[in-house]
Amino acid sequence: MSYDVLVRPPRSRSAVPGGSGTSSGETPAQDGSKSSASTPRKTQSSRFMAAFTQFYGPEGESTSPPEAEAGTEVRGKVESKLMSMWNNVKYGWTGKMKANFSKEQPIWLLGRCYHRKFSPPPSMESSMELNPATMEARFMDGEHLQEVVEGLDPEGVHELGTDVMDDQNGDSSWEEEGIEAFKRDFISRLWMTYRREFPAMNGGQFTSDCGWGCMLRSGQMMLAQGLICHFVGRNWRWDPDTQLFATQEDNLHRKIVKWFGDISSRNSPFSIHTLVTLGQESGKKPGDWYAPGAVAHLLRQAMHLASQENVDLDGIHVHVAQDCTVYIQDILDECLIPAHDRSVAPWHRKRSPSRGQPPENSENIHWKALILLVPLRLGAEKLNQIYGNSLKALLSLEASIGIIGGRPKHSLYFVGHQEDKLIYLDPHYCQEMVDVNQENFPINSFHCKSPRKMKLSKMDPSCCVGFYCPTKSDFDHFIASVQPYLMPLRSPVSRERNQMGSQMTEINYPMFVFCRGKRCDQEADLSHLVYSHTNSLSSTASGTATDDDDDEDEFVII
């Protein structure tokens, strides 16, 4: 049944609930339209047509301007409800299906590993040497990962995850405790979904983002994860049973949720209303779909505006990489700020040095926490499979805050993986708007209890990866630790085939690169090089030109 049929008012009052309105032997109507019996979709939707007749009245019936405006408002609300109902029928039943997780393979979730057999460090980059020559694809396969962990120093190996670090009951509890710790970690991630019946957006009648706002919601989830890490820490866990005795971290958690409330307000600087308003400046309209890279830039703009009005957000900076290149000097210029420009709220968490990192000196003590977003294109129409292991490796880094992408026009927020499947949060389930301005607004709908998985091969090649670096030393460590995973990681089988196969050179491009200069300097140098090269070609061509060359066009490939 098409959506157009559901929202189109009937042409006459002859529609009868449950019937076609005319018999098969009747002639067409006087206006020349076919009888409803000859149109199966109208026959099937006659109940909806009768309902719409009650709301709007038949077509052609004169109405005064106030009545017409009221009818338009009612029409928008009914359309929104029908769309959300259909969307929940389409996606809601899959949310009740439980994803199966193998107890024999590790589960990675935003830099944490959960497994019953062994206990590597909390993040992948600390569990192996950063040597691209020896690390090629060894860590992504469960068997090879086991070999790596067995070769580690036992004194340097910690418990799996953060919830099970105090477990002293031996291997008998790993099977249960490992998966339970994973569930507690997963449910603590913020879940942003479609919402309905929120205040209408500027310039339109949209009271729901159902059907078009999934990429914006995915971007909200990735930004929310960065804020969770910044204010309450990666080790924080949400417990719905202890909200009556809220701690300071729980209050900060509620404050973060409020920043994403579905209302146009300064108290909700990352609401979908704010993001859509920012999108209008670049030609987007409410109801338009966004690409991952476009959402990344909206998040950057929203954070920039929010930091000017909210002291809580003054110590955070969102940087979006350009052309798959992270310009280090640009980040240093944006994140290293003078002492007199730095404002700190009294409830901000004091940053402790990372593992193995020395205490920060006076030079980087005024570092703005960095949320780095890198839009990527890893294939033409389908994901290039040579980047599959690299994507899983990025989700296993301590600095990871996830990946937004999914399938075409079907965005998802990826937070982890097990074997060849990605673990994700789905924004497509439509829920009622929550009034975050209430003192104790309900918060359960912002957390998902059902992890879901998708094959890596089904992921769309257009995506955006996110990282969080609270200190400069963390940023320096991130640059060093992520380097081995940026090049495509081949499995041992593919390496043997490559060695035994043809002698053709295989060209593999990294997912993104780091550049120590500034973007403006690199562009200036490149433009000067292109200009000089073009001039030299022009002078050479002018000196050797003949009459035969006049009828031919010259193309210079640079």
N, C-alpha and C positions, 0 to 999 in steps of 0.2 A: 504494500500500500504506500503510495507516494505521499510525501509530506505536503505537496501542493494541494492534493485533494482534501486533506484534513483541514486546511486553513481557508479554503475557498468557500464563501457563503453560497447557499443553494440559489438556483435561479427562480424557483417558485416555491409556493407553500405545499406543493403536491407531494413532497417527500413524506413517506410514512415510516416511522421507526420499524425496522425489521423487514420492510418491503421495498419494492423497486419504484413504486409510485405510479406505474402504468403497466398494463398487461402487454403480453407479447403481440397481441393483435392490434393494438392501438396505432394510430398514425402519428407521425412526428408532430411536435408542437408547432404553433403558428409562427413562432419566431425562427423556424427553420432548424432548430437544434434537434438532435437525435433523442429518442426516448431513452430514459434511464435504464430500461431493460437491455438496451444494446451496448451499454457501457458497464462492464463488470465492476470496475473500480468504484463507480458511483453507487452501484447496488450494494457493494460491501461496506461502503462508508456512509450509508444513509442515516445510521444512528448518529454519527458525528454531525451530519448535515442538519439534522433536526435540532441538535443541541446548539449549533451555531445560529440557527434561525432564531432561537429564543434569545440569544445574546445580541445579535446584530439586526435582526429583522431581514426581510427579503431585499434583494438588490433593487435599486430604483426608488425605494421609499424615501421620501424627503425627510430630512432631519435638520434641525437648527444647528448652528455652529457649536454651542455648548454640548449638545447631544452627540454631535459627530466627534468632538474631541474626547468625550467620555467613551464613546464606542471604540475609538482608536486605542485608548488606554486599556480597555477591557480586552480588545483583540490582542494586544501585545502580551498581556498577562496570560491569556489562554494559550497563545502560541508558545510562550515560554514553558507553560506547564506541560503541554503536549510534547514538546521537544525533550524536556527532562524526563518525562515518563517513558518515551520511546528509547531514550539513551540508557536509562536504567534497566529497561527490559533487555537491551542489546548487550550491556556490559555488566549489569549487576549480578546476573546469575553466575558469571565466571568468577566473581569475587568471593563467592561462597565455596568454590572449589579449592581444596588444599593442595598446594604444590608439594611434590615429593622431593625430599632431600636425602641423598645417600649418606649413610653413616660411615661409609668407607672412604669418602673423599672430603677434603677440607672445604669449608665455606669461608669465603672472603667477603668482608663487609666494611668498606671504607677504611682500609688499613688494618682491620682486625681479622684474625684467623680463628675459626672455631672447628675443632676436630678432636676426636676422642683418642687417637692413636699416638699423637705426639704433640709437643707444645713449643712451637717456634716463638720468636719474639713477636710483640704486638703488630709490627708492620713488616712488609716483605723486604724493604730495602735494607733493614738491619739484619736480615737472616742470611745474607749472602754477600760475597765480595762484588764490588762494582767493577767487574771486568767484562766488557762486551765480548771478548774472544772466548771466555769460558762460560758465560751466562746465557748463551744463545738457546732460548726455548727450554732450558732445563727446569725452570721453576714452575712452569705452567702445568705440566703433567704431574698427576698425583704421585706416580712411582718415582719420578726424578726429584720431585720436591721432597719426598721421603729420604732419598739419598743425600740431598743437601743438608737436611736437618740432622740426620744421623752423624754427619761429619762435623757438626758444630761442637764447640766447647761446651760441655754440660753445665759449667758454671755460668755461662752466658745465656742459657736458655731459660725463658720465663714461661709462666702459665699461658694457656690460650686465652685470648680476649682479656677483658678487664674485669668481668664479673666473676671469673673463676680463679683469680690469682691467689685467693686465700684458701682454696680447696686443698685439703691435706689427706683426703680419704683414699688416694691411690687411683689406679686405673679403673676400678669398678664403678666410679661415679662419672667417668668421662663421657660415656655414651649418653647419659641423661643430662648431665650438667652442661656439656658442650652445646647441644641443641637448644637448651633452655637459655643459656647465656646469649646465643645468637638471637633468639626471639626477643629477649629483653632489649638487646641492642637495636633490633629492627623496629620495634614498636616505639622506641624513643625518637625515631626520625620524624620530622614534621611532614604531614600529608596534606597537600593543597589539592583540592578537587574542584570540579564545577560547582557553582552555587547558583541558587535561584532566589527570586524575590528580594534581591538587593536593590538599593536606590538606583534609579535610571542614570545611565552615563550621560555625560554632556554630549549634545549633538545627536542624540538618538533615543529610542524607546527601549533599549536593551536593559532588561532586569535580570538577565542570566547570561552567562558566558558559555552555556551548553552548546556544543557543536563547533566552537571556534577558538576557545581560550585554552586549549590543552597545553600548548607550548608556553604560554605565559605562566600557567600553573606549574609546569615543570621547572621553569626558571625560578619561580618563587621558592620551590622546594630546595633547589640547589643553593640559593642565597640564604635561605633559612638555616641550612646545615652549616654554612660558614658562620652565621651569627651564633648558632648554638655552640660551635667550637670556641668562638671568641668570648662569649659571656659566661658559659657554664662549663665548658671543656668537653673534649671528646669522650671522657670517661663517665660523664653524667648519664644517668638512667632515669627515665620517667616511670613513676609508679602510680597508677590511677587510684590505688587503694589508700594512699597516704596524703591525698590532697587537702584533707581537713587540717592537717598539721604541716602546712606549707613552709618550706625552708626558703632561704634567700634565693637559692638556685631555682626553686619552683616558681617564685615570684618573677624572676628574670625570664624564665621559660614562658610564663603567661604574658609578659611584656612583649616578647618577641612575636608571639602569636598575634597580639594586638596590632603590631606594625603591619601585618598582612590582612587586616580586616577588610571586608568588602564594602568600603565606604570611602567617599572622597573627603578626606580629612588629613590635617597635619599629623594627627595621632596615628595614622595608618599610611606612612610614606611609601610602602611597597604594595599597596592595594592594587587590584586589577584596574580600578578606576584611574589611579595615578599612571600606571604603565600604558593604558590606552590613550590617556591624554598626552603623554610624551610621544607615543607613536603617531599621533595626529600631526606633530611637527614635522615628521618625515613622510607625510602623505598617506599614512594608514588611517583607516576608519574603524569605528567600533564594529565588530563582526568579522574583520579581516583576520586571516591566518598569518602567523609570524614564523620565520625561519629561526633556527637556533642562534645564528650570529646576530640577527636583529634583536632578539630577546636579550642577548648579552649586553648590547649597547644600551638598551632600555634600563637594565639593572644598574649599569654604570652611571647613567644620568640620574636615576632615582636616588642612588646612594650619595652622589655629589650634592644634590639638592637637600637631602635629608640631613647630611652632616653639617650644613650651614644653619639648621634650625634646631637640631637635637644634639645636645652635648654627648649623649650616649654613643652616637654614631660618628663623632668627630675623629675618633681614633682608628677608623676603618677606611680603607681605600679599595675600590674595585677597578682593576685594570683589565682591558680587553686587548688581547694580542691582535696584531694586524698582519694579514697575509701569512698566517702560520709562523710568525716570527715574534719572539719575545725579546724586546730591546731592553737590556738590563739597565742601562743608564737612565732610560725614561722612568723605570720603576723606582730607581734610587732617588731621582729628582722629585718624584711624587710622594714617596713614603718617608723620606728623611726630612723632618721639619725642624725649624728652630725651636728652642725651648720655650720662648715667650708665646709661640703660636699653639702650644699644646695645652689642651684642657682635659681634665680627667674627672669623671664622675666618681663620687666616693665609693660606689659599689662595684667599680670595675675590678676584675680579677687581676692580681699581681702576677706578672709573667715569670715563670721559673725557667731556667735554662733547659734546653732539650737534652735528650740522652747524649752523653759524650761531648756536649758543647760547653765551652767556658762561659762564665758570667759575662753579660754584655758590658761593654765599656761605654764611656761617655759619648762616643761617636754615634752609636746606634741605639741609645736609650730612648730617643725620640722617634722611633720607627713607628709608622702607622701600620697596623695589621693589614696584610695584603690578601685580597681575594682575587686570584688570577683566573680569568676566563679565556679559553683558547678555542675559538671556532675552528672546526676541521671539516675537510671534505675528503673522505677516504674511499673514493670510488666514483664512478660515473652514475649509474643507475642502481647498482647493488654494491654492498660493502665488499671491498677488496679483502679477501680472506687472509692475506699475508699480514694484515694489521690486527687480526683477531686477538692473538696472544698479547700484543702490545696494549690493546685496550683493557684486557683483563689485568695486566700488570699495573696499569695506571690506577685501577680501582683498588689495588692492594697496597698502594703507597700511603704512608702516614698522613701526607698532606692532602689526600684526595677528598673532595666534597661531592663527587659523583659526576655523572655524565647525563646530559639531556639530549634526546634524539628520538629513536624509536623507528616507526614506519612512516611512510609518507602520509602527511595530514593526520598522524596518529602519534602524538608525542608521548614519551615515557621518561621517567627519571630513574636511571640505573645507579644502583648503590653497591652492587657486589656481584659475585659469580660463584658458581660451582661447576667444575668441569667445563663443558662447552655451552653452558646456559648462563644468561645474565639474570640477576635478581633486580626487580624494579618495583617502583611505586607508580600506580596508575591514576592519573588525574581525571579519568573519564566518568567516574561515578558522581552523579549529581546529588547534592545535598542542599538542605535549606540554609539560607544565610544565618550566621551567628552574629548577634549584636555584641561586638567586642567592647562597647562602651559601658556595658553592665559591669557591676563590681565583681561578681563571681560568674562570669559567663561560662557556659559548658565548653569543655575543651576536648572531650573524648573524640569528637568528629575530626579533629586535626591529627589523629594518630591511627595508623592502619595496623590491624592485627593479623593480616593474611599476606605473607610474602608470596610473590608471584614470580614466575620464571619464563624466560623466552630464549629461544635458540639464538646464539650470537649471529648466525648467518642471516637472520631476518631483520637485523638492525639496519636502519637507513644510513647511507654513507655520510649524510650531513648531520653533524652533531657538534656539541660543545662540551669540553672537559673543564672541570673546575678544581682549583687547589686553594688551600688556605695556609698562609705563612704568618704566624703571629709575631715573629721577631726577625731581625735581619740575619741572625745566625741560622734560623730555620729556613730562610729563603736561600742562603748560600748552600745549606745542606740539601735542600730540594733540588737545586740546579745540578749538584754533583750526583745525587741519587737517581734522578730521573733519566739521565743521559743514556744508560744502557737499554732503556725500554722504548726509546723513540724510534729506533730503526726496527723494521719488520723482523719479528722473531720466528725463525723457522724451526719446525720440529726436527728431531734426529732423523726421521724417515725422509723428510724432504731434503735434508742436507746430504744424505747418502745418494739420493736420486740425482741431486745436482752435481755431485762428484763423479758419478758413474755415467751421467748423461752426456749431452752435447757440450761442446766447449764454448757455447755462446755465453757472453757475459750478462748476468742478470743485474738489472739496475733497480735498486730499491731506494725509495725516498723516505726520509724520516717524517713522522707525523707532524712535528714542528721543530723549530731550531731556536737556539739562543744566540743573540748578537750583543756584544758588549758596548756598542755605540748607541747613538740616538737614531730614531727613525728618520728625523728630518735630515740629519747628516748623511745617512745612507742614501736617501732619495736624492740629495743634492749631488753626491758623488756619482750616483748612477746616471742622473740626467746629464752631468758634465761628460761622462764617458760616452754616452750615446751620442751627444752632440758632436764631440770630437771625432768619433768613428764615422758619423754620417758625413761630416765635412770632408774627411779624408777620402771617402768613397766618391763623393761628388767631384772633388778635384781630379781624382784618377780617371773617372769616367769622362770628364770634359776634355782631358788631354788626349784620350785615345778614341774619341767618338768618330764614327764614319757615317756616310750617307745611309748605309744599310741598317744602322741602328735606329733610324728615325721612326720606323714603322713598328718597333717593338717596345713594349713596356718593360721597365726594369723594376724588379722587386728585391729589396734588401731585407734579408731576414736577420734580425739582431737577437 
